[in-house]
Structure formats: structure tokens, C-alpha cells
């Protein structure tokens, strides 16, 4: 089986994505060290609203924060995956311009609009246009050098954008996230790198087992509440890394519409696969809905898999799931016999847009 043959994995993984996945903990540690001594002016912490402008992997950190810290965020948060900022952006708004490359055209478009609004600005990038803007305007921000992302894909440099955004939010007092939490998060990633890593055989590796179950299926990830950003991230990685059509849904929302759609076309019984990420930290009513939703899906003939998260805290479970999702997408690419790093369709769009 290819998933247990390291030499075959290395021959397919020409750009070194596995090394980037294995290095998520080091990415997070580097971000922490980079920002440890950085302080932001109190004016930034007094805003009423935060808008994060970013696309694809550069916005995933904000999605994770939005769901994980939903119950404690001290400001309203909106994530803009588009060319324009909301009309309400003003002097009481903080806009975080997030682009791993620094040249994402939608984010650059938002960058050009901020000066008309009088808003506060923080830049999160590795260079190019956003870096030039930061230097010219003496803006606050985090410019990272992604030493621990050898494959170069923004989606696999999540430690920089996620941890960077979380640390900025923490420093501004929008969320509670201290040094102890940082160290625990890094330790959690290290722990699950061993559990899900390539050296662990398929018979003992949940990531390899789930990837095998999802081969030649249309997978949909299902979770609830604080894990929303994590399954969003994991589903995106299935699209980009495994080139596999996939998506994500949340409970209890799907109990109010989606389950009625599991009848036609009849081919969905063969093609669909639901993967439930279950947490004992969900309230009792939600846990009951997980059991009922699995039962309803099985009754409709849909393939059902489940993973019970092991960590004892919401923060720990988020990093457990992020680690698991990255490995699943990588292993599925291996099963399809493809190099997971190239994204030819995304590159084609950029070329055609000019």
C-alpha cells in the first residue's frame, strides 16, 4: 500500500508538501517568536469592528478564529473574500489585509480602498504589494519569512497566517490567548504529527484510514460550532491538495434542509461520503443531533465515517483537527498518484486574469 511506502510518497511529493505539514508546529513557533516582542498601539484595540480581507488559505486563520472564539470575541468580525470592503468601514474599523504572497489581486484591491475610509490597518504578509504598502504607510503588521513551508503553498503555511492573526487578536485584547495556550497548541500539533504522520502504519493511523475511505468519493465534512473554521480549512485542502470535489456543512443547520436532499440524483448513494468530526465538548443537544444525522444518512444509503476528537479543550481539538485534515488531504493525493502541491486551475485563472 502506497501510504505505508515512504519512498513512493517522496517520489510523488516532488515539492515537499509532507515536510510542510510536518512543520506546522514550527511555523506556529516561528510566528510566536516573531511577534513576541511586538506591541500594537492602544488605538487599534479600541475599534468596534474588524474586517479581515483575504482569499483562500490567507483567510482561513480568520475563519478558524471566528468559530473558535465566537463566545468571547469583543468586536464584530467579518471576513471579506472579494475585491471590495463593506460600506460601513470607517475610523472605528480595523482592516487586516491578509495575503500570504502579498499580491493576491482581491486583497490588493481592498488595500487600495482603505485610504478612503479612515480605518485602522494591519498587514499580514510575506512580501510584495502588501509589504510595499506597509513600508510606504508605516502600517502595523506581521511580515513573515516562511522558513518552515518548503512546498511554498499558502494553504500549507497556515501556522503563519493563523497564528499571526490569533496573536494579533490576543495582543489587541479581542480574545484571550496567552503564552501557555501557545505552548499547548504547539505540543498538540507535535503529538498528532506522530499519530497521523507518514511513519505510522495505516493499521494504526486514522488519517490514512479516512483517506482510503474517501478515495473516489465526494466527501463532505460535518462538524458544529467551534470547529466550523477547521472543517472549512480541511475541505479546502481536499480541493487543492487531493484535487477532490468536497465541501463542508454544520450541525444543527443541515437538519433543517440538507438531509431532505439525499434522495436525488440516485447516484449520490454511490458517490457521497459524510465524515463527522465529533466532540464531547459540544452541548448535549448537538451530540444527539450527530447521532441522529448519522442514522438518517445511513438510512439514505450514504457512506458515513466518524472521528471522535480526543483533546480536552476546544483549542486543542481545533489543532488536532487541523493536523488531521492536512494529512488526510495529502494521503488522498498519494492514493490518486498525484503531486499535491501544483494547483494548475488556480494558476490558469491568475494567468487569464492578467
C-alpha angles and dihedrals in degrees: 000000000000094000090066096044107087094187092057091046091053092048091055096039094069096160097047101247092154089060090052091051091048089051100055090108091053091048090054092046091050091050091050092050092046093052099033095099097034118110125188125213117263090240089073093055092054096066120118098214139031124205119189112199113197144119134228114331092002091065098043094088091058091049090052092049092047093058100032095050097031092122096051109031107130094202135042112263128205127179116211117203095176147072098270140057121233116269091242094066107121143136090304092056129089114209116199110200106205122186122145092204095034093228106076102141098220092051092045088053090054088046090059091052099052095078091062093055105053090228127149115257137208121181123212113186149111096236150289120084097359092048090050089050092049093050095045094048097033088234125175118250153109119277108187133193104213099218092157100052103078095168089059096220113141090218090060093047091069092132090069100046098035098042091039091054093043093050092048091050089048094049090050091051096243092122136014109248118143137179092270090057090050093053092046091051092052091048090050091054091048090051095052094042084069095044095048100025126119093255091063111087122241092248089065101028119092092191093056091044093052092046089053091050091051097050111123091003134109101240125205119190117216128195140133142244115326093025095059095101091046096055090043087057094045093049091049089054091052088055097047104031103035095027084228123147107240145141144181139242136188133226133255091024095064091056087069098057121344100070090061088062096065095093107071140080091031090218090076089079087066100035109038126084123184117204114194119202103201128196131192085209091070115100117264095256091054092049089053089051091054091056093046093046092052089049092050092048092051090050088057091051096252119149109249129197128173137198120193110211113232107199120100099224134054091240091051093049092050091057092042090055094043090053092046093048093052093052093046092054091048095048092047089055088052090052088053089050095237138128103249099208106068115084103190097172093050089048090048091055091051091050094047092048089055 
